[in-house]
Amino acid sequence: MVFNVRTVFASVLVSLAVVSTLAQTDIQCNDVGTTGDCTQFIPKFCADVASAKVEGYNDVYRCYSASGFTCELTAYNTRDVVGTPSKVNCGKVLNKVSETCPQGGEGKFTAKAQFIFSIDPDEKDTCPT
């Protein structure tokens, strides 16, 4: 079988880019708590917080009602300056948390990123008002 050098090289570059992107996301899973899939709420949450101005050391929080549990999603500003969460980074981090942490968890896009994004499934049937 003959391989085109350009095709092989391009495949290697794409593979490295994917591994590099996944490696950038620093995730910590919850060890205890309710198990629940909150994936369906990630796009709305990330779109909403991307327009928020979050004061230093504060967060933006949303609660969504799922079937038999709730999903609490948060973007926490780790710095002492106002910031706006990135929609793209929010989605990447929360999707990675959702894939790897059945009981929820948190993460940052990179170690130096300003925001920690978290998902916490909860056994409550409805969100607080």
Summary of the structure (lengths in Angstrom):
residues: 129
radius of gyration: 17.3
end to end distance: 63.6
largest distance: 63.6
contacts: 374
relative contact order: 0.23
helix: 35%
strand: 26%
